[in-house]
Amino acid sequence: MAHAINKMIHVGEMPWHGLGVRLPARASYEEIVHAAGFYEAVEKDVYVPPFRAPIPDKKALVRGDSGEYLAVVGKGYEVVQFSEVARTLVEAAGDVKAVFTTAGTLGPVGIKGWLLGELPDPIKVKGDPSPIRKYVLGTTGHDGITAVVIKNVATRVVCANTLGVALGERGKVVQLFETAIGIERVRGTAWAAFQGWTEYADHHRLVRDTGREDPRRARLASIWMGRAAGLKQAALSAITEEAGIQMLAA
């Protein structure tokens, strides 16, 4: 099943797989969330028989509507609901009058979700009768490893394959890892976005335990000169470009 659709909605053209509920072009946020299958992910304790106490550093995620298992994650993992991503995208795109054209969940239990908005004023190429449409995509997953991503794309997302294509496109992207920060960090200032990345890179990102070095020293080395430092530099570059900020040397 290449499409991997669990539940979805679409506006306008029917997707290639013929699945999904058709909604009017101006469907409300509540209509989209309900019809797209955007359930609430609920946290549960994890037990290992015969012990009665839960595992202290782990928790399970299950669907709030059906109780179906989603994933086991670290205790510090912060759940970002599909509906939160959708609301953020709706609010962010409100000023440009985007029409939300597809949304849904993927996988047997709907472990990943997305919302796609079509932007006005498609690009027209001389000699080509087909306009190039522009979209804004919001997506995340409840598997413990999928980031919250909001980006501009040129692919109409209608299935797992097209979501992969859209995520692989080069372009402006805001990407936040659920294990570190909530969707509120997507909203607000460039400074807040960079602080969210810094918090993730310095304090929440897992550091490989080689057994040869104190984990605290390994984290400090990563913050100063390693992977965390590289992540913060990449985040700073992406955020300043997105916000149109010019960095000047002191």
C-alpha positions in Angstrom: 0.0 0.0 0.0 2.3 2.7 -1.3 0.0 5.6 -0.3 0.0 4.5 3.4 -3.2 6.6 4.0 -4.9 6.1 7.3 -7.4 9.0 6.9 -7.4 12.2 4.9 -9.3 15.1 3.4 -8.8 16.9 0.1 -10.1 20.0 -1.7 -10.4 20.1 -5.4 -8.7 17.5 -7.5 -9.1 13.8 -6.4 -5.8 12.2 -5.3 -4.3 9.5 -7.5 -5.4 6.8 -5.0 -9.0 7.9 -4.9 -9.1 8.0 -1.1 -10.2 10.7 1.3 -13.1 12.9 2.1 -13.8 15.9 -0.1 -14.2 19.2 1.7 -15.3 22.7 0.5 -12.4 25.1 -0.3 -13.2 27.3 2.7 -13.5 24.5 5.3 -12.9 25.6 8.9 -10.0 24.6 11.1 -12.4 22.4 13.1 -13.8 20.6 10.0 -10.2 19.9 8.7 -9.0 18.5 12.1 -12.0 16.3 12.5 -12.2 14.9 8.9 -8.4 14.5 8.6 -8.3 12.2 11.6 -6.1 14.4 13.8 -6.5 12.5 17.1 -4.8 13.4 20.4 -1.7 11.4 21.4 -1.9 10.4 25.1 1.0 9.5 27.4 0.9 6.3 29.4 3.4 4.7 31.9 5.4 1.7 30.7 5.7 -1.4 32.9 7.9 -4.5 32.7 6.5 -7.5 34.5 6.8 -8.6 37.3 7.7 -5.1 38.5 4.8 -3.0 39.7 6.5 0.4 39.3 6.7 2.0 35.9 10.0 2.4 34.1 11.2 5.8 35.3 12.8 7.1 32.1 10.2 5.9 29.5 6.6 6.5 28.6 4.3 5.2 25.9 2.2 7.1 23.4 -1.2 5.8 22.4 -4.1 7.2 20.4 -6.5 9.0 22.7 -9.6 7.9 20.6 -8.8 4.2 20.1 -6.0 3.4 22.6 -3.9 2.0 19.8 -0.1 1.9 20.5 2.1 4.4 18.8 5.6 4.4 20.3 7.7 4.2 23.5 9.7 7.4 24.0 11.9 9.0 26.6 10.4 10.7 29.6 11.5 14.1 28.3 9.7 13.8 25.0 7.2 16.6 24.5 4.1 15.7 22.5 3.1 18.1 19.8 -0.4 17.2 18.6 -1.3 17.2 14.9 -4.0 19.7 15.7 -1.4 22.1 17.2 0.7 21.9 14.0 -2.5 22.5 11.9 -3.5 25.5 14.0 0.0 27.0 13.8 -0.1 26.6 10.0 -3.6 28.1 9.7 -2.6 31.1 11.8 0.7 31.6 9.9 -0.9 31.4 6.5 -3.9 33.5 7.3 -2.4 36.7 6.1 -1.7 35.3 2.6 -5.1 33.7 2.2 -3.9 30.1 1.7 -6.5 27.4 0.8 -5.9 24.2 2.8 -6.0 21.5 0.1 -5.0 18.2 1.7 -4.5 16.9 5.3 -4.4 13.5 6.9 -2.6 10.8 8.8 -0.3 8.0 7.6 0.5 4.5 8.6 -1.7 1.7 10.0 -2.4 3.6 13.2 -1.9 7.1 11.8 1.5 7.7 13.4 2.3 10.7 11.1 0.1 13.6 10.1 0.3 16.5 7.6 -1.6 19.6 6.5 -1.0 21.3 3.1 -2.1 24.8 2.1 -2.1 26.1 -1.4 -0.7 29.7 -1.7 -2.2 32.3 -4.1 -0.6 33.5 -7.3 0.9 30.4 -8.9 4.0 30.8 -11.0 3.4 30.9 -14.8 6.2 30.0 -17.2 6.1 31.3 -20.7 5.2 28.6 -23.2 3.9 26.2 -20.5 0.1 26.3 -20.0 0.4 24.5 -16.6 1.0 26.9 -13.7 3.4 25.9 -11.0 1.5 25.8 -7.7 3.0 26.9 -4.4 2.2 25.2 -1.1 3.0 25.5 2.6 3.4 22.2 4.5 3.1 21.3 8.2 3.9 17.8 9.4 5.0 15.8 12.3 4.8 12.3 13.8 4.2 10.5 17.1 7.0 8.0 16.7 9.7 9.7 18.9 12.0 10.6 16.0 10.0 12.7 13.5 10.4 16.5 13.8 7.8 19.2 13.5 8.4 20.7 10.0 6.8 23.8 8.5 8.1 24.6 5.0 7.3 26.0 1.6 7.0 23.2 -1.0 6.0 22.7 -4.7 4.6 19.2 -4.3 0.9 18.5 -3.6 1.1 16.1 -0.7 -1.6 13.3 -1.0 0.3 10.2 0.4 3.5 8.9 2.0 5.4 9.1 -1.2 4.5 12.7 -2.0 5.2 13.7 1.6 8.7 12.3 1.2 9.2 14.2 -2.0 8.0 17.5 -0.4 10.3 17.0 2.6 13.2 16.4 0.3 12.7 19.7 -1.6 15.3 22.4 -1.0 13.8 25.5 0.4 13.0 27.5 3.5 12.1 25.3 6.5 11.4 25.6 10.2 12.1 22.3 11.9 11.8 21.6 15.6 12.2 18.3 17.3 9.3 17.2 19.5 11.7 15.7 22.1 12.9 19.2 23.0 10.3 21.9 22.4 6.7 22.5 21.8 4.9 24.1 18.9 4.8 27.5 20.7 8.5 27.9 19.8 7.5 28.0 16.1 5.4 31.1 16.8 7.0 34.4 17.7 10.3 36.0 17.1 13.5 34.8 15.4 15.2 35.1 18.7 12.7 32.7 20.3 13.1 30.2 17.4 16.9 30.3 17.9 16.6 29.8 21.7 14.4 26.8 21.0 17.0 25.3 18.8 19.7 26.1 21.4 17.7 24.4 24.2 17.3 21.3 22.1 21.0 21.1 20.9 22.5 21.9 24.3 20.2 20.2 26.8 17.9 17.6 25.1 19.7 16.1 22.1 21.0 12.6 22.9 24.8 12.4 23.1 26.3 9.1 22.1 27.6 7.1 25.1 30.9 5.5 24.1 31.7 4.2 27.6 35.1 5.9 27.4 34.2 9.4 28.5 32.1 11.0 31.2 28.7 11.8 29.5 28.8 15.4 30.9 32.2 16.0 29.4 30.9 14.6 26.1 27.9 16.9 26.1 30.1 19.9 26.9 32.4 19.1 24.0 29.4 18.8 21.7 28.1 22.2 22.8 31.5 23.9 22.3 32.9 22.2 19.2 30.8 19.2 18.1 27.4 18.3 16.7 25.4 20.7 19.0 27.6 23.6 17.9 27.0 22.7 14.3 23.3 22.4 14.8 23.1 25.9 16.4 25.1 27.4 13.6 22.9 25.8 10.9 19.8 27.0 12.8 21.1 30.5 13.1 21.8 30.7 9.4 18.3 29.3 8.5 16.4 31.5 10.9 18.2 34.7 9.9 17.7 33.9 6.2 14.0 33.2 6.8 13.5 36.4 8.8 15.5 38.6 6.5 18.0 39.5 9.3 21.5 40.6 8.3 24.2 39.5 10.8 27.0 42.0 11.4 30.4 41.3 12.9 31.0 43.1 16.2 
